[in-house]
Amino acid sequence: MDCPYDWKSGWQHPYQIGCGGNEVPCIVSGKWYIYVWNVEEKTNCYYCFNDDLFITPEQHQEIVDNQKVYNFK
């Protein structure tokens, strides 16, 4: 399934697509996320297209872990 958002363009400084611009969006728990890099703070995070929100890698991992638990019930 392709990401329904125009995710390759429109990124505002200081954010860039992660992995040197090679990161692609993924679906976790029904929402689209992409890994991004903040060039000023030298930090990474995930952007949720559905919620228009940046979250930490730890928050993203918690969402992933919760999805795994849910899928195994």
Contacts in CASP RR format, 6 or more apart in sequence:
PFRMAT RR
TARGET T0000
AUTHOR 0000-0000-0000
METHOD contacts of the structure
MODEL  1
MDCPYDWKSGWQHPYQIGCGGNEVPCIVSGKWYIYVWNVEEKTNCYYCFN
DDLFITPEQHQEIVDNQKVYNFK
1 27 0 8 1.000
3 24 0 8 1.000
3 25 0 8 1.000
3 32 0 8 1.000
3 34 0 8 1.000
3 49 0 8 1.000
4 32 0 8 1.000
5 25 0 8 1.000
5 32 0 8 1.000
5 49 0 8 1.000
7 17 0 8 1.000
7 25 0 8 1.000
7 32 0 8 1.000
7 34 0 8 1.000
7 49 0 8 1.000
8 17 0 8 1.000
11 17 0 8 1.000
11 36 0 8 1.000
13 39 0 8 1.000
13 40 0 8 1.000
14 38 0 8 1.000
14 39 0 8 1.000
14 40 0 8 1.000
14 41 0 8 1.000
15 36 0 8 1.000
15 37 0 8 1.000
15 38 0 8 1.000
15 39 0 8 1.000
15 47 0 8 1.000
16 36 0 8 1.000
16 37 0 8 1.000
16 39 0 8 1.000
17 23 0 8 1.000
17 34 0 8 1.000
17 35 0 8 1.000
17 36 0 8 1.000
17 37 0 8 1.000
18 34 0 8 1.000
18 35 0 8 1.000
18 36 0 8 1.000
18 37 0 8 1.000
18 44 0 8 1.000
19 35 0 8 1.000
20 37 0 8 1.000
23 34 0 8 1.000
23 35 0 8 1.000
23 36 0 8 1.000
24 34 0 8 1.000
25 32 0 8 1.000
25 33 0 8 1.000
25 34 0 8 1.000
25 49 0 8 1.000
26 32 0 8 1.000
26 33 0 8 1.000
26 34 0 8 1.000
27 33 0 8 1.000
28 60 0 8 1.000
28 63 0 8 1.000
28 64 0 8 1.000
28 67 0 8 1.000
29 63 0 8 1.000
29 66 0 8 1.000
29 67 0 8 1.000
29 70 0 8 1.000
30 50 0 8 1.000
31 48 0 8 1.000
31 49 0 8 1.000
31 50 0 8 1.000
31 51 0 8 1.000
32 48 0 8 1.000
32 49 0 8 1.000
32 50 0 8 1.000
33 46 0 8 1.000
33 47 0 8 1.000
33 48 0 8 1.000
33 49 0 8 1.000
33 60 0 8 1.000
34 46 0 8 1.000
34 47 0 8 1.000
34 49 0 8 1.000
35 44 0 8 1.000
35 45 0 8 1.000
35 46 0 8 1.000
36 44 0 8 1.000
36 45 0 8 1.000
36 46 0 8 1.000
36 47 0 8 1.000
36 54 0 8 1.000
37 43 0 8 1.000
37 44 0 8 1.000
38 44 0 8 1.000
38 45 0 8 1.000
44 57 0 8 1.000
45 54 0 8 1.000
45 55 0 8 1.000
45 56 0 8 1.000
45 57 0 8 1.000
46 54 0 8 1.000
46 55 0 8 1.000
46 56 0 8 1.000
46 57 0 8 1.000
46 59 0 8 1.000
46 60 0 8 1.000
47 53 0 8 1.000
47 54 0 8 1.000
47 55 0 8 1.000
48 54 0 8 1.000
48 55 0 8 1.000
55 63 0 8 1.000
END
